[in-house]
Amino acid sequence: MRFVNAYLGNGADTIDALTKVFAGDRGKLRYFAEQVRHVNDQVRGIVTALFPRYRFLNDSITWRMTETVNENLHVDVYNDDLPDHHLRLFVNLDVVPRIWHTSHRLDYLLAHRLCLLDREFVRTATPGRICHQLNFSTFGGFEQAGRDGYPRHIAFFEPGEVWLVDSRKVSHQIFYGRKALSTEFAVDPATMQDPSLHYFAIVEHHRARLLGKGAGSDSACSAVN
Ligand SMILES: [Fe+2]
């Protein structure tokens, strides 16, 4: 957005794009920036219309122009434990399908895989760190991309197609994609229809369940895939 807002400026980003991408044609650059702003406004309008109860705290709209190939399966985690509810909308901007795999939801992973984690870690870690560790203990990280052994849905998002997902709560793997719009809307959790579905609440529910069981509860980890 910084680029879009400053497209008529003389900053380094603007000059770089003007010369390398638009061959010095300031009119083309202006038109491109206007289209970006127009699409961003449409996205905000769609989200607001679909979720009128939500109070949005901020948003991030990223025009992702790089190719993505065969990520590892994961739920999204961030460096900080973000206390907001999370709404994400994606648009395939390319002329070829964007291919996603999705697998178990966070609730299922916590129910069946939290037992893999060290008990003291489960007792003391923040919800975000638990989800982070759950990713690696369950799916094996990037080295296991495509070899994690978990069942998948395969989604082919056609050019122009729009989809929404809470990527903190649905495990996913971008199998292949080129240009896409990737958005994140932070929502006031107090405006959720069911706050027990906030990821903090889901983690805390399973933390209490596991720690309440005590020793000998590891058998729940053994058979589920
Ligand atoms: Fe992700």
Residues whose N, C-alpha, C, O or C-beta is under 5 A from the ligand:
A	BS01	LIG	D76 S167
